[in-house]
Amino acid sequence: MIAVTGATGYMGSFLLPRLVARDEAVRCLVRPGTDAAALVRIGAEIARGDLEEPAAVAAALRDARVVLHLAHIRYAPAVLAGVGAGVERLVLVSSLRRFSRVADASVAAVTAGEDAVLASALPWVLVRPSMIYGPGDDRNISRLAARLRRRGTLPIPGSGRHLHQPVHVDDVVAGLLAAAEVQGIEGCSYALAGAAPLTYDELVDAVGAAIGVVPRKIHLPVWLVLWGLAIADWFGLEPGIGRSQVLRLQEEKEYSIAAAQGDLGYAPLAFAAGLARIYGE
Ligand SMILES: NC(=O)c1ccc[n+]([C@@H]2O[C@H](COP(=O)([O-])OP(=O)(O)OC[C@H]3O[C@@H](n4cnc5c(N)ncnc54)[C@H](OP(=O)(O)O)[C@@H]3O)[C@@H](O)[C@H]2O)c1
């Protein structure tokens, strides 16, 4: 049996149909109150429980051969404690945010979750996606596309020349499935990023090209944006972007995917090809 956490999330909605098509039962740990109808429809078993409740986690995971932990990596300690002695593979989804130098609570939570995994003797594999995009509301590129369609103009904090390496959700799912299956990779970690990095300006232009809009990019000095955010904060306003996000935009998010290519047969799409898969339809 394969047990999955976070199955009702964005990644889960792409992974689960592929998982249940295989010849093994799939059980999803779903919070009480979360709609699991789509999972039931495709034939997954539902175990109700919250990752904050150790007994519910153990009941859902105890007899699993493979555990895929898609919910946030901060729940790793509960998952590691909940699996049974017969578990053969535990794939945990973390994030390349792990390597951000912008110290904030989100980075600290990822680091703490990963530290618990690294200290475990269980047969774990860690996968770290970069920014994920795909069909529907990916909460990343889809929102940028919606903004460009609505306004055409995009204020960009900083030069727009820093690197990003977004990954299509289909590639993350393929990497995750391989991480669950490939033998002899216990204790390994894999960056799951796109085929190649591109600057933020190139990223915006590529999204514009995919939806038939020529973006008007307005670069703003980082100090000015941070100053504006501080003023907004003082007035109790919520500007839709946070200080950490602004600072992370200035980081080089360029990652080696060589380990995943070598061990998992990982072959991600180039960004333009990924966009064409979504917006070219
Ligand atoms: N999206 C990205 O760009 C990105 C990038 C890098 C890494 N990641 C990582 O990839 C993983 C999947 O991302 P995603 O975008 O699919 O996430 P998501 O859409 O936010 O889904 C999160 C899932 O975790 C479940 N969950 C949250 N708290 C829970 C709890 N206390 N008990 C049980 N279940 C709980 C949610 O259940 P409910 O439906 O009940 O809320 C949902 O199924 C996450 O670990 C995320 O950190 C994502």
The ligand as an SDF file (V2000), in Angstrom:
LIG
                    3D

 48 52  0  0  0  0  0  0  0  0999 V2000
    3.9710   25.0020   -4.8620 N   0  0  0  0  0  0  0  0  0  0  0  0
    5.2820   25.2980   -4.9760 C   0  0  0  0  0  0  0  0  0  0  0  0
    5.7130   26.1730   -5.7600 O   0  0  0  0  0  0  0  0  0  0  0  0
    6.2700   24.5140   -4.1460 C   0  0  0  0  0  0  0  0  0  0  0  0
    7.6330   24.7570   -4.3410 C   0  0  0  0  0  0  0  0  0  0  0  0
    8.5570   24.0230   -3.6090 C   0  0  0  0  0  0  0  0  0  0  0  0
    8.1180   23.0680   -2.7000 C   0  0  0  0  0  0  0  0  0  0  0  0
    6.7860   22.8770   -2.5250 N   0  0  0  0  0  0  0  0  0  0  0  0
    6.3600   21.8490   -1.5590 C   0  0  0  0  0  0  0  0  0  0  0  0
    5.6530   20.8470   -2.2860 O   0  0  0  0  0  0  0  0  0  0  0  0
    4.6530   20.2580   -1.4360 C   0  0  0  0  0  0  0  0  0  0  0  0
    3.3320   20.2730   -2.1570 C   0  0  0  0  0  0  0  0  0  0  0  0
    3.0600   21.5980   -2.5640 O   0  0  0  0  0  0  0  0  0  0  0  0
    1.5900   22.0210   -2.9940 P   0  0  0  0  0  0  0  0  0  0  0  0
    1.7590   23.2960   -3.7590 O   0  0  0  0  0  0  0  0  0  0  0  0
    0.8640   20.8710   -3.5940 O   0  0  0  0  0  0  0  0  0  0  0  0
    0.9610   22.3630   -1.5670 O   0  0  0  0  0  0  0  0  0  0  0  0
   -0.5360   22.7760   -1.2400 P   0  0  0  0  0  0  0  0  0  0  0  0
   -1.3370   22.9130   -2.4890 O   0  0  0  0  0  0  0  0  0  0  0  0
   -0.4800   23.9430   -0.3130 O   0  0  0  0  0  0  0  0  0  0  0  0
   -1.1160   21.5290   -0.4480 O   0  0  0  0  0  0  0  0  0  0  0  0
   -0.7280   21.2500    0.8520 C   0  0  0  0  0  0  0  0  0  0  0  0
   -1.3590   19.9200    1.2500 C   0  0  0  0  0  0  0  0  0  0  0  0
   -0.9580   19.6050    2.5940 O   0  0  0  0  0  0  0  0  0  0  0  0
   -2.1240   19.3270    3.3600 C   0  0  0  0  0  0  0  0  0  0  0  0
   -1.9480   19.7130    4.7440 N   0  0  0  0  0  0  0  0  0  0  0  0
   -1.5600   20.9410    5.2030 C   0  0  0  0  0  0  0  0  0  0  0  0
   -1.5430   20.9020    6.5620 N   0  0  0  0  0  0  0  0  0  0  0  0
   -1.9260   19.6750    6.9350 C   0  0  0  0  0  0  0  0  0  0  0  0
   -2.1230   19.0650    8.2000 C   0  0  0  0  0  0  0  0  0  0  0  0
   -1.9050   19.7170    9.3500 N   0  0  0  0  0  0  0  0  0  0  0  0
   -2.5330   17.7690    8.2350 N   0  0  0  0  0  0  0  0  0  0  0  0
   -2.7810   17.0860    7.0750 C   0  0  0  0  0  0  0  0  0  0  0  0
   -2.6140   17.6300    5.8510 N   0  0  0  0  0  0  0  0  0  0  0  0
   -2.1850   18.9120    5.7810 C   0  0  0  0  0  0  0  0  0  0  0  0
   -3.2060   20.1620    2.6980 C   0  0  0  0  0  0  0  0  0  0  0  0
   -4.4650   19.6800    3.1000 O   0  0  0  0  0  0  0  0  0  0  0  0
   -5.8000   20.5840    3.0440 P   0  0  0  0  0  0  0  0  0  0  0  0
   -6.3550   20.3530    1.6730 O   0  0  0  0  0  0  0  0  0  0  0  0
   -6.6160   20.0420    4.1550 O   0  0  0  0  0  0  0  0  0  0  0  0
   -5.3600   22.0110    3.2800 O   0  0  0  0  0  0  0  0  0  0  0  0
   -2.8820   19.9260    1.2290 C   0  0  0  0  0  0  0  0  0  0  0  0
   -3.3410   18.6620    0.8250 O   0  0  0  0  0  0  0  0  0  0  0  0
    4.6740   21.0520   -0.1380 C   0  0  0  0  0  0  0  0  0  0  0  0
    5.4450   20.3510    0.7920 O   0  0  0  0  0  0  0  0  0  0  0  0
    5.3620   22.3530   -0.5310 C   0  0  0  0  0  0  0  0  0  0  0  0
    6.0490   22.9350    0.5620 O   0  0  0  0  0  0  0  0  0  0  0  0
    5.8590   23.5590   -3.2330 C   0  0  0  0  0  0  0  0  0  0  0  0
  1  2  1  0
  2  3  2  0
  2  4  1  0
  4  5  1  0
  4 48  2  0
  5  6  2  0
  6  7  1  0
  7  8  2  0
  8  9  1  0
  8 48  1  0
  9 10  1  0
  9 46  1  0
 10 11  1  0
 11 12  1  0
 11 44  1  0
 12 13  1  0
 13 14  1  0
 14 15  2  0
 14 16  1  0
 14 17  1  0
 17 18  1  0
 18 19  2  0
 18 20  1  0
 18 21  1  0
 21 22  1  0
 22 23  1  0
 23 24  1  0
 23 42  1  0
 24 25  1  0
 25 26  1  0
 25 36  1  0
 26 27  1  0
 26 35  1  0
 27 28  2  0
 28 29  1  0
 29 30  1  0
 29 35  2  0
 30 31  1  0
 30 32  2  0
 32 33  1  0
 33 34  2  0
 34 35  1  0
 36 37  1  0
 36 42  1  0
 37 38  1  0
 38 39  2  0
 38 40  1  0
 38 41  1  0
 42 43  1  0
 44 45  1  0
 44 46  1  0
 46 47  1  0
M  CHG  2   8   1  16  -1
M  END
$$$$
